[in-house]
Amino acid sequence: MAPAQRTTTSADGTTIAFEVSGEGPPLVLVGGAFQHRAIDTSTARLAELLSAHLTVHVYDRRGRGDSGDTLPYAVAREVEDLAAMIDAAGGSAFVYGMSSGAALALEATASGLPIERLALYEPPYIPDETRERAPGPTFIELAQAGKRGEAVERFLGDAGVPAEAIAGMRAAPIWPAFEGVAHTLAYDGTIMGDGNVPAERAAKVSVPVLVLDGSASPEWAANAARAVAANVPDARRQTLADQTHDVAPDVLAPVLAEFFAQR
């Protein structure tokens, strides 16, 4: 059965589009940079696998896909978007956040949203010198200047994608979709702030948290996961064998299902 298409309204009047599938306790998936339902086959597969255990809500973050966008941007608005999604899910929910979506989900939980359990995959903080900050205009500045292609290239380069791989992606059918949401890279950058783990905010999280990373990811991902887990009172870290930042849904789904089934 195809997921049910729905919309909800955030506190500032922005329409947030989402779809629902499965049965069981509600789970909201929070995507990272670029991710939205029109192009994100990985999250669609993850939702399909988890729908055997949970009622899965997948939404387009503001400025992407079928969701609206209201300026000026603020992280608090995205927290309100997630609050609207949780309300649409029944008033409380489990939450899984991927990459910058993990950082957003962590902030939302620290803000007191009714999140019962939280799972995070490789929030891209920079806790040490294992990930360099490249000189020149940032992807945030390029996105804000409307230089969409350059912003995408810079973001991917900062994330460790080799230049030859980026050149190949530029020629791929997916590239226009990346450029189409390039303005939201500034949103992701704002969520990440200075790149440091928000220790004081993390310490306010009182629910069980699972912080995941992949054994084949760069060293910064492991260090970031370790630092987040160290600062959340009720957190544990788990490393998925042979996984990168592009984690395989078939590997991830059973780990999430087990975590969200715990009481």
NUMARZA-988245 format. One record per residue (C-alpha): residue in three letters; x, y, z. Coordinates in nm, 3 decimals. Example, Ala and Ser with C-alpha at 12.3 -4.5 7.8 and 13.67 -1.06 7.14 Angstrom:
<dotis>
@code:Ala, x:1.230, y:-0.450, z:0.780
@code:Ser, x:1.367, y:-0.106, z:0.714
</dotis>
This chain:
<dotis>
@code:Met, x:0.000, y:0.000, z:0.000
@code:Ala, x:0.135, y:0.343, z:-0.097
@code:Pro, x:0.207, y:0.586, z:0.189
@code:Ala, x:-0.076, y:0.830, z:0.267
@code:Gln, x:0.002, y:1.186, z:0.154
@code:Arg, x:-0.079, y:1.457, z:0.409
@code:Thr, x:0.006, y:1.810, z:0.520
@code:Thr, x:0.024, y:1.990, z:0.852
@code:Thr, x:0.079, y:2.355, z:0.942
@code:Ser, x:0.372, y:2.480, z:1.145
@code:Ala, x:0.342, y:2.756, z:1.405
@code:Asp, x:0.438, y:3.030, z:1.158
@code:Gly, x:0.182, y:2.913, z:0.900
@code:Thr, x:0.423, y:2.717, z:0.682
@code:Thr, x:0.274, y:2.408, z:0.519
@code:Ile, x:0.472, y:2.092, z:0.590
@code:Ala, x:0.410, y:1.798, z:0.356
@code:Phe, x:0.454, y:1.441, z:0.473
@code:Glu, x:0.349, y:1.083, z:0.418
@code:Val, x:0.257, y:0.805, z:0.659
@code:Ser, x:0.297, y:0.428, z:0.635
@code:Gly, x:0.278, y:0.128, z:0.865
@code:Glu, x:0.120, y:0.047, z:1.198
@code:Gly, x:0.242, y:0.075, z:1.555
@code:Pro, x:0.394, y:0.350, z:1.769
@code:Pro, x:0.462, y:0.673, z:1.573
@code:Leu, x:0.810, y:0.752, z:1.440
@code:Val, x:0.915, y:1.073, z:1.264
@code:Leu, x:1.218, y:1.064, z:1.030
@code:Val, x:1.420, y:1.387, z:1.002
@code:Gly, x:1.633, y:1.411, z:0.689
@code:Gly, x:1.973, y:1.572, z:0.644
@code:Ala, x:2.101, y:1.804, z:0.372
@code:Phe, x:1.927, y:1.771, z:0.033
@code:Gln, x:1.697, y:1.494, z:0.155
@code:His, x:1.329, y:1.520, z:0.064
@code:Arg, x:1.069, y:1.273, z:-0.054
@code:Ala, x:1.097, y:1.346, z:-0.428
@code:Ile, x:1.457, y:1.223, z:-0.450
@code:Asp, x:1.537, y:1.039, z:-0.127
@code:Thr, x:1.504, y:0.670, z:-0.210
@code:Ser, x:1.716, y:0.569, z:0.090
@code:Thr, x:1.474, y:0.717, z:0.343
@code:Ala, x:1.179, y:0.576, z:0.148
@code:Arg, x:1.334, y:0.229, z:0.177
@code:Leu, x:1.403, y:0.282, z:0.547
@code:Ala, x:1.040, y:0.385, z:0.602
@code:Glu, x:0.922, y:0.079, z:0.413
@code:Leu, x:1.129, y:-0.153, z:0.633
@code:Leu, x:1.030, y:0.017, z:0.959
@code:Ser, x:0.660, y:0.027, z:0.870
@code:Ala, x:0.635, y:-0.338, z:0.973
@code:His, x:0.686, y:-0.225, z:1.333
@code:Leu, x:0.601, y:0.146, z:1.346
@code:Thr, x:0.377, y:0.415, z:1.199
@code:Val, x:0.643, y:0.602, z:1.004
@code:His, x:0.612, y:0.972, z:0.919
@code:Val, x:0.846, y:1.107, z:0.650
@code:Tyr, x:0.831, y:1.481, z:0.586
@code:Asp, x:0.987, y:1.739, z:0.358
@code:Arg, x:1.175, y:1.988, z:0.572
@code:Arg, x:1.082, y:2.349, z:0.497
@code:Gly, x:1.205, y:2.482, z:0.165
@code:Arg, x:1.214, y:2.135, z:0.012
@code:Gly, x:0.979, y:1.926, z:-0.199
@code:Asp, x:0.612, y:1.996, z:-0.132
@code:Ser, x:0.667, y:2.189, z:0.192
@code:Gly, x:0.649, y:2.565, z:0.206
@code:Asp, x:0.908, y:2.812, z:0.330
@code:Thr, x:0.870, y:3.128, z:0.533
@code:Leu, x:1.152, y:3.378, z:0.575
@code:Pro, x:1.353, y:3.477, z:0.768
@code:Tyr, x:1.490, y:3.136, z:0.852
@code:Ala, x:1.560, y:3.035, z:1.212
@code:Val, x:1.640, y:2.700, z:1.369
@code:Ala, x:1.348, y:2.758, z:1.605
@code:Arg, x:1.112, y:2.747, z:1.304
@code:Glu, x:1.239, y:2.402, z:1.211
@code:Val, x:1.191, y:2.289, z:1.570
@code:Glu, x:0.832, y:2.411, z:1.536
@code:Asp, x:0.799, y:2.214, z:1.213
@code:Leu, x:0.903, y:1.898, z:1.395
@code:Ala, x:0.662, y:1.986, z:1.676
@code:Ala, x:0.383, y:2.007, z:1.417
@code:Met, x:0.484, y:1.668, z:1.279
@code:Ile, x:0.479, y:1.512, z:1.627
@code:Asp, x:0.138, y:1.665, z:1.690
@code:Ala, x:0.015, y:1.518, z:1.359
@code:Ala, x:0.156, y:1.182, z:1.468
@code:Gly, x:-0.058, y:1.184, z:1.781
@code:Gly, x:0.110, y:1.416, z:2.030
@code:Ser, x:0.429, y:1.225, z:2.105
@code:Ala, x:0.664, y:1.014, z:1.894
@code:Phe, x:0.996, y:0.845, z:1.848
@code:Val, x:1.235, y:1.045, z:1.629
@code:Tyr, x:1.525, y:0.942, z:1.406
@code:Gly, x:1.755, y:1.213, z:1.265
@code:Met, x:2.013, y:1.172, z:0.988
@code:Ser, x:2.325, y:1.392, z:0.961
@code:Ser, x:2.224, y:1.760, z:1.005
@code:Gly, x:1.874, y:1.626, z:1.069
@code:Ala, x:2.026, y:1.451, z:1.371
@code:Ala, x:2.152, y:1.784, z:1.501
@code:Leu, x:1.806, y:1.933, z:1.447
@code:Ala, x:1.642, y:1.642, z:1.628
@code:Leu, x:1.884, y:1.678, z:1.919
@code:Glu, x:1.801, y:2.049, z:1.950
@code:Ala, x:1.427, y:1.974, z:1.930
@code:Thr, x:1.456, y:1.717, z:2.207
@code:Ala, x:1.656, y:1.957, z:2.424
@code:Ser, x:1.381, y:2.215, z:2.362
@code:Gly, x:1.132, y:1.987, z:2.533
@code:Leu, x:0.936, y:1.844, z:2.240
@code:Pro, x:0.742, y:1.527, z:2.335
@code:Ile, x:0.999, y:1.286, z:2.192
@code:Glu, x:1.000, y:0.950, z:2.370
@code:Arg, x:1.317, y:0.802, z:2.222
@code:Leu, x:1.575, y:0.957, z:1.991
@code:Ala, x:1.811, y:0.792, z:1.742
@code:Leu, x:2.083, y:0.988, z:1.563
@code:Tyr, x:2.306, y:0.887, z:1.272
@code:Glu, x:2.638, y:1.071, z:1.232
@code:Pro, x:2.549, y:1.427, z:1.337
@code:Pro, x:2.822, y:1.619, z:1.149
@code:Tyr, x:2.982, y:1.807, z:1.435
@code:Ile, x:3.354, y:1.883, z:1.428
@code:Pro, x:3.479, y:1.799, z:1.778
@code:Asp, x:3.849, y:1.802, z:1.689
@code:Glu, x:4.098, y:1.848, z:1.406
@code:Thr, x:4.006, y:1.530, z:1.218
@code:Arg, x:3.785, y:1.735, z:0.987
@code:Glu, x:3.934, y:2.049, z:0.837
@code:Arg, x:3.738, y:2.368, z:0.777
@code:Ala, x:3.825, y:2.471, z:0.421
@code:Pro, x:3.919, y:2.834, z:0.348
@code:Gly, x:3.722, y:3.066, z:0.120
@code:Pro, x:3.347, y:3.128, z:0.090
@code:Thr, x:3.148, y:2.875, z:0.285
@code:Phe, x:2.863, y:2.677, z:0.133
@code:Ile, x:2.633, y:2.887, z:0.352
@code:Glu, x:2.760, y:3.210, z:0.197
@code:Leu, x:2.737, y:3.065, z:-0.154
@code:Ala, x:2.382, y:2.943, z:-0.092
@code:Gln, x:2.278, y:3.280, z:0.047
@code:Ala, x:2.428, y:3.447, z:-0.261
@code:Gly, x:2.217, y:3.229, z:-0.491
@code:Lys, x:2.520, y:3.045, z:-0.630
@code:Arg, x:2.345, y:2.710, z:-0.620
@code:Gly, x:2.588, y:2.494, z:-0.815
@code:Glu, x:2.889, y:2.633, z:-0.629
@code:Ala, x:2.713, y:2.588, z:-0.295
@code:Val, x:2.641, y:2.222, z:-0.371
@code:Glu, x:2.998, y:2.161, z:-0.485
@code:Arg, x:3.143, y:2.328, z:-0.175
@code:Phe, x:2.910, y:2.139, z:0.059
@code:Leu, x:2.997, y:1.804, z:-0.097
@code:Gly, x:3.367, y:1.886, z:-0.090
@code:Asp, x:3.349, y:1.984, z:0.277
@code:Ala, x:3.174, y:1.653, z:0.343
@code:Gly, x:3.474, y:1.467, z:0.198
@code:Val, x:3.339, y:1.377, z:-0.148
@code:Pro, x:3.636, y:1.362, z:-0.392
@code:Ala, x:3.649, y:1.624, z:-0.668
@code:Glu, x:3.624, y:1.363, z:-0.943
@code:Ala, x:3.311, y:1.218, z:-0.781
@code:Ile, x:3.155, y:1.564, z:-0.762
@code:Ala, x:3.233, y:1.618, z:-1.131
@code:Gly, x:3.054, y:1.292, z:-1.209
@code:Met, x:2.755, y:1.395, z:-0.999
@code:Arg, x:2.731, y:1.723, z:-1.190
@code:Ala, x:2.661, y:1.521, z:-1.505
@code:Ala, x:2.407, y:1.296, z:-1.333
@code:Pro, x:2.027, y:1.341, z:-1.348
@code:Ile, x:2.015, y:1.406, z:-0.971
@code:Trp, x:2.220, y:1.728, z:-0.990
@code:Pro, x:1.933, y:1.965, z:-1.079
@code:Ala, x:1.742, y:1.832, z:-0.778
@code:Phe, x:2.042, y:1.912, z:-0.557
@code:Glu, x:2.059, y:2.264, z:-0.697
@code:Gly, x:1.685, y:2.299, z:-0.649
@code:Val, x:1.723, y:2.279, z:-0.271
@code:Ala, x:2.068, y:2.439, z:-0.251
@code:His, x:1.925, y:2.740, z:-0.066
@code:Thr, x:1.841, y:2.507, z:0.226
@code:Leu, x:2.210, y:2.425, z:0.272
@code:Ala, x:2.225, y:2.757, z:0.456
@code:Tyr, x:1.958, y:2.619, z:0.688
@code:Asp, x:2.164, y:2.308, z:0.759
@code:Gly, x:2.471, y:2.522, z:0.818
@code:Thr, x:2.280, y:2.740, z:1.063
@code:Ile, x:2.166, y:2.430, z:1.252
@code:Met, x:2.527, y:2.314, z:1.285
@code:Gly, x:2.642, y:2.653, z:1.417
@code:Asp, x:3.016, y:2.666, z:1.482
@code:Gly, x:3.041, y:2.290, z:1.440
@code:Asn, x:3.108, y:2.217, z:1.805
@code:Val, x:2.897, y:1.961, z:1.994
@code:Pro, x:2.633, y:2.163, z:2.187
@code:Ala, x:2.724, y:2.012, z:2.522
@code:Glu, x:2.489, y:2.226, z:2.732
@code:Arg, x:2.192, y:2.151, z:2.505
@code:Ala, x:2.278, y:1.782, z:2.490
@code:Ala, x:2.285, y:1.767, z:2.869
@code:Lys, x:1.920, y:1.880, z:2.874
@code:Val, x:1.806, y:1.569, z:2.684
@code:Ser, x:1.638, y:1.337, z:2.933
@code:Val, x:1.510, y:1.060, z:2.704
@code:Pro, x:1.700, y:0.750, z:2.587
@code:Val, x:1.924, y:0.828, z:2.290
@code:Leu, x:2.103, y:0.597, z:2.047
@code:Val, x:2.394, y:0.759, z:1.860
@code:Leu, x:2.503, y:0.566, z:1.552
@code:Asp, x:2.802, y:0.587, z:1.319
@code:Gly, x:2.954, y:0.367, z:1.051
@code:Ser, x:3.287, y:0.186, z:1.080
@code:Ala, x:3.376, y:0.284, z:0.721
@code:Ser, x:3.300, y:0.654, z:0.775
@code:Pro, x:3.576, y:0.914, z:0.824
@code:Glu, x:3.730, y:0.952, z:1.170
@code:Trp, x:3.537, y:1.272, z:1.241
@code:Ala, x:3.206, y:1.081, z:1.232
@code:Ala, x:3.317, y:0.842, z:1.505
@code:Asn, x:3.455, y:1.126, z:1.714
@code:Ala, x:3.136, y:1.329, z:1.676
@code:Ala, x:2.917, y:1.031, z:1.771
@code:Arg, x:3.137, y:0.962, z:2.073
@code:Ala, x:3.121, y:1.327, z:2.185
@code:Val, x:2.743, y:1.348, z:2.151
@code:Ala, x:2.693, y:1.024, z:2.345
@code:Ala, x:2.926, y:1.149, z:2.619
@code:Asn, x:2.720, y:1.464, z:2.670
@code:Val, x:2.369, y:1.313, z:2.672
@code:Pro, x:2.281, y:1.167, z:3.015
@code:Asp, x:2.099, y:0.855, z:2.888
@code:Ala, x:2.282, y:0.777, z:2.563
@code:Arg, x:2.469, y:0.488, z:2.413
@code:Arg, x:2.676, y:0.472, z:2.098
@code:Gln, x:2.675, y:0.193, z:1.843
@code:Thr, x:2.896, y:0.156, z:1.536
@code:Leu, x:2.751, y:-0.022, z:1.233
@code:Ala, x:3.003, y:-0.248, z:1.061
@code:Asp, x:3.112, y:-0.156, z:0.707
@code:Gln, x:2.875, y:0.143, z:0.687
@code:Thr, x:2.954, y:0.494, z:0.564
@code:His, x:2.760, y:0.821, z:0.596
@code:Asp, x:2.539, y:0.677, z:0.321
@code:Val, x:2.412, y:0.407, z:0.554
@code:Ala, x:2.228, y:0.109, z:0.404
@code:Pro, x:1.859, y:0.104, z:0.508
@code:Asp, x:1.862, y:-0.276, z:0.533
@code:Val, x:2.140, y:-0.253, z:0.793
@code:Leu, x:1.998, y:0.046, z:0.979
@code:Ala, x:1.632, y:-0.058, z:1.002
@code:Pro, x:1.669, y:-0.358, z:1.238
@code:Val, x:1.889, y:-0.154, z:1.473
@code:Leu, x:1.631, y:0.124, z:1.491
@code:Ala, x:1.341, y:-0.120, z:1.528
@code:Glu, x:1.512, y:-0.288, z:1.822
@code:Phe, x:1.590, y:0.044, z:1.992
@code:Phe, x:1.239, y:0.182, z:1.952
@code:Ala, x:1.087, y:-0.145, z:2.078
@code:Gln, x:1.262, y:-0.107, z:2.414
@code:Arg, x:1.074, y:0.023, z:2.717
</dotis>
